[in-house]
Amino acid sequence: MKNFNINNTKERVEVMALFGYEMTPCEPLSFKRRGESEAEEVTELLESKIRFDGNFARHIFVVAVGKKHCKLEFDSKSLYWYLAS
């Protein structure tokens, strides 16, 4: 598996997510980076929070992918998912 986002920038990714699951309204299940053929499976949701920027929200998910941790962000203004730090 490649290192996740070593440049400390946000990278746009495709995410498969489950919506409306019990107490967590959204849970990312896997993500695929641009140029890769296989998706990385999220093995555990470690933390989720919402940050508000004016009238819009950023949904932030800290997830485990195998033994590595990464942060996925959903921007409710652009409707894009990002892999961050």
C-alpha contacts under 8 A as a table, 3 or more apart, distances in Angstrom:
res1	aa1	res2	aa2	distance
3	N	6	I	6.53
4	F	70	C	7.05
4	F	85	S	7.66
5	N	8	N	6.03
5	N	9	T	6.86
5	N	10	K	7.67
5	N	11	E	7.28
5	N	83	L	7.13
5	N	84	A	6.70
5	N	85	S	5.93
6	I	9	T	7.96
6	I	85	S	7.11
7	N	85	S	7.74
8	N	84	A	6.75
8	N	85	S	4.81
9	T	84	A	6.14
9	T	85	S	6.51
10	K	82	Y	5.74
10	K	83	L	5.57
10	K	84	A	4.62
10	K	85	S	7.14
11	E	82	Y	5.26
11	E	83	L	5.07
11	E	84	A	6.52
12	R	33	R	7.42
12	R	34	R	7.69
12	R	80	Y	7.05
12	R	81	W	5.89
12	R	82	Y	4.38
12	R	83	L	6.25
13	V	31	F	6.46
13	V	32	K	5.76
13	V	33	R	5.02
13	V	34	R	6.47
13	V	80	Y	7.86
13	V	81	W	5.69
13	V	82	Y	5.46
13	V	83	L	6.38
14	E	31	F	5.44
14	E	32	K	5.19
14	E	33	R	6.66
14	E	34	R	7.93
14	E	81	W	6.54
15	V	28	P	6.64
15	V	29	L	7.41
15	V	30	S	5.79
15	V	31	F	4.27
15	V	32	K	6.51
15	V	81	W	6.71
16	M	28	P	6.04
16	M	29	L	5.56
16	M	30	S	5.29
16	M	31	F	6.18
17	A	26	C	6.66
17	A	27	E	5.45
17	A	28	P	4.10
17	A	29	L	5.16
17	A	30	S	7.10
18	L	21	Y	6.77
18	L	26	C	5.68
18	L	27	E	5.17
18	L	28	P	6.28
18	L	29	L	6.83
19	F	25	P	5.49
19	F	26	C	4.41
19	F	27	E	6.46
20	G	23	M	7.92
20	G	24	T	6.82
20	G	25	P	4.49
20	G	26	C	6.12
21	Y	24	T	5.58
21	Y	25	P	5.68
21	Y	26	C	6.75
21	Y	27	E	7.52
22	E	25	P	7.00
24	T	27	E	6.66
27	E	45	L	7.39
28	P	31	F	7.72
28	P	42	V	7.03
28	P	45	L	7.85
28	P	61	F	7.87
29	L	41	E	6.27
29	L	42	V	5.22
29	L	43	T	7.82
30	S	39	A	6.17
30	S	40	E	5.45
30	S	41	E	4.34
30	S	42	V	5.10
31	F	39	A	5.31
31	F	40	E	5.39
31	F	41	E	6.74
31	F	42	V	7.66
32	K	36	E	6.67
32	K	37	S	7.72
32	K	38	E	6.61
32	K	39	A	4.33
32	K	40	E	6.09
33	R	36	E	5.69
33	R	39	A	7.39
36	E	39	A	7.47
40	E	65	V	7.01
41	E	65	V	6.20
42	V	45	L	7.36
42	V	63	V	6.48
42	V	64	A	5.93
42	V	65	V	4.85
42	V	66	G	7.51
43	T	63	V	7.48
43	T	64	A	5.58
43	T	65	V	5.30
43	T	66	G	6.11
44	E	63	V	5.70
44	E	64	A	5.06
44	E	65	V	7.14
45	L	48	S	7.64
45	L	61	F	7.15
45	L	62	V	6.41
45	L	63	V	4.62
45	L	64	A	6.48
46	L	61	F	7.49
46	L	62	V	5.42
46	L	63	V	5.22
46	L	64	A	6.86
47	E	61	F	5.71
47	E	62	V	5.01
47	E	63	V	6.99
48	S	59	H	7.28
48	S	60	I	5.57
48	S	61	F	4.45
48	S	62	V	6.32
49	K	59	H	6.01
49	K	60	I	5.32
49	K	61	F	6.70
50	I	57	A	6.47
50	I	58	R	5.68
50	I	59	H	4.61
50	I	60	I	6.02
51	R	57	A	5.59
51	R	58	R	5.17
51	R	59	H	6.55
51	R	60	I	7.63
52	F	55	N	7.08
52	F	56	F	5.83
52	F	57	A	4.34
52	F	58	R	6.27
53	D	56	F	5.30
53	D	57	A	5.81
53	D	58	R	7.48
54	G	57	A	7.80
56	F	75	D	7.93
56	F	76	S	5.98
56	F	77	K	5.84
57	A	75	D	6.51
57	A	76	S	5.52
57	A	77	K	7.32
58	R	73	E	6.47
58	R	74	F	5.58
58	R	75	D	4.74
58	R	76	S	6.04
59	H	73	E	5.55
59	H	74	F	5.02
59	H	75	D	6.64
59	H	76	S	7.70
60	I	71	K	6.91
60	I	72	L	5.94
60	I	73	E	4.51
60	I	74	F	6.53
61	F	71	K	5.59
61	F	72	L	5.13
61	F	73	E	6.21
62	V	69	H	6.95
62	V	70	C	5.80
62	V	71	K	4.45
62	V	72	L	6.39
63	V	69	H	5.64
63	V	70	C	5.57
63	V	71	K	6.15
63	V	72	L	7.41
64	A	67	K	6.43
64	A	68	K	5.62
64	A	69	H	4.45
64	A	70	C	6.43
65	V	68	K	5.31
65	V	69	H	6.14
65	V	70	C	7.47
70	C	83	L	7.37
70	C	84	A	7.08
70	C	85	S	6.64
71	K	83	L	5.93
71	K	84	A	5.28
71	K	85	S	6.36
72	L	81	W	6.87
72	L	82	Y	5.65
72	L	83	L	4.76
72	L	84	A	6.08
73	E	81	W	5.56
73	E	82	Y	5.08
73	E	83	L	6.46
73	E	84	A	7.04
74	F	79	L	6.74
74	F	80	Y	5.89
74	F	81	W	4.49
74	F	82	Y	6.44
75	D	78	S	5.71
75	D	79	L	5.35
75	D	80	Y	5.58
75	D	81	W	6.40
75	D	82	Y	7.95
76	S	79	L	4.94
76	S	80	Y	7.44
